[in-house]
Amino acid sequence: MTRSFSELTKDFSPERRERIEQRKEQLRQEMTLAELRRAFSLTQDTLAKTLNVKQAEISKIENRADMLMSTLRNFVQAMGGDLEVRAVFPDRAIEISTFSSLADKPGKSRTGKKKQQMVEA
């Protein structure tokens, strides 16, 4: 007999439910480029047209483990976002401003945030 998900989880303790919710939120915040593209309901072809490249190039970008920061920034901007680079330490996170200058080029968007910002972790 098949059981529903709610039947399988009905006896979970509140602590276990909370751990599950935390893990779900963590997974929502960690995505590959392909998962991110799909989350915005974009196809490789649509993104390729936005970036003025072929669809095969989008596939290559999504499967690369190493790429130029400008390539990643362009990919994210083509989906309507901005790329931020941070160094995360146990007591804080610091935005790396070196890469901010990439977005300052004419024709590129910039969020107007401080070039270096310390954020409590």
C-alpha positions in Angstrom: 0.0 0.0 0.0 1.3 3.4 -0.9 1.4 6.1 1.8 1.3 9.8 1.3 4.2 12.1 2.3 2.1 13.6 5.1 1.5 10.1 6.5 5.2 9.4 6.4 6.1 12.6 8.2 3.3 12.9 10.7 5.3 11.5 13.6 8.3 13.7 13.1 9.4 15.7 16.1 9.3 19.5 16.0 13.1 19.5 16.1 13.3 17.2 13.1 10.8 19.3 11.2 12.9 22.4 11.9 16.1 20.6 10.7 14.2 19.7 7.5 13.0 23.2 6.9 16.5 24.6 7.5 18.0 22.1 5.0 15.3 23.0 2.4 16.1 26.7 2.8 19.8 25.9 2.4 19.1 23.9 -0.8 17.1 26.8 -2.2 20.1 29.1 -1.7 22.6 26.8 -3.3 22.1 26.2 -7.0 24.2 25.3 -10.0 24.0 27.8 -12.9 21.7 25.4 -14.8 19.4 25.1 -11.8 19.4 28.9 -11.4 18.5 29.3 -15.1 15.6 26.8 -14.8 14.4 28.5 -11.5 13.8 31.6 -13.6 12.1 29.5 -16.3 14.7 30.4 -18.9 15.9 28.0 -21.6 19.5 27.8 -22.7 18.4 29.1 -26.1 16.7 32.2 -24.6 19.7 33.0 -22.5 22.0 32.5 -25.5 20.0 35.0 -27.5 20.3 37.5 -24.6 24.0 37.0 -24.4 24.4 37.0 -28.2 26.1 33.5 -28.2 25.0 30.1 -29.4 23.1 27.7 -27.1 26.1 25.3 -27.0 28.1 28.1 -25.3 25.5 28.3 -22.5 25.7 24.6 -22.0 29.5 24.9 -21.7 29.3 27.7 -19.2 26.8 25.8 -17.1 29.1 22.8 -16.9 32.4 24.6 -16.3 34.0 24.4 -12.9 36.3 27.3 -13.6 35.5 30.5 -15.6 36.2 34.2 -15.8 34.4 36.4 -13.4 33.2 38.5 -16.3 31.6 35.4 -17.9 29.8 34.6 -14.6 28.7 38.2 -14.2 27.3 38.4 -17.7 25.5 35.1 -17.2 23.9 36.4 -14.0 23.1 39.8 -15.4 21.4 38.2 -18.4 19.0 36.6 -15.9 18.3 40.0 -14.4 20.7 39.7 -11.4 23.9 41.2 -10.2 27.0 39.2 -9.1 28.5 39.9 -5.7 31.7 38.2 -4.5 32.2 37.8 -0.7 34.8 36.3 1.5 33.1 34.6 4.4 34.8 34.3 7.8 33.5 32.8 11.0 32.6 36.3 12.4 31.7 38.3 9.2 31.5 38.4 5.5 33.3 41.0 3.4 32.3 42.0 -0.1 35.4 41.8 -2.4 35.5 45.1 -4.3 38.1 44.1 -6.9 35.4 42.6 -9.0 33.0 45.5 -8.6 34.9 47.5 -11.2 33.8 45.0 -13.8 30.3 46.2 -13.5 31.3 49.8 -13.6 32.0 49.6 -17.3 29.7 51.7 -19.6 26.5 49.9 -20.4 26.6 47.6 -17.5 24.2 47.8 -14.5 25.4 48.5 -11.0 23.3 48.2 -7.8 24.9 51.3 -6.2 26.1 49.4 -3.2 29.2 50.4 -1.3 32.3 49.0 -3.0 33.4 47.2 0.2 30.9 46.3 2.9 31.3 44.3 6.0 28.2 42.2 6.9 27.8 40.4 10.2 27.6 36.7 9.5 
